[in-house]
């Protein structure tokens, strides 16, 4: 079980082709603040049909992209 499981499940249920969440949104959803370890955990998201497209430290946002069904 990953510390980001609640976030991955939220993203999977979202179903949008792509969307952006703020660091605060992620903290509210996951129950923990995003930290440097997120870079290691983000690969788990592939199991849920999504990938991390972009992390903006300036804007404090993360963009998520649905994987293609090809």
Beta strands, then each sheet from edge to edge (+ up, - down):
strand 1: 18-22
strand 2: 50-56
strand 3: 61-66
sheet 1: 1+ 3- 2+
end
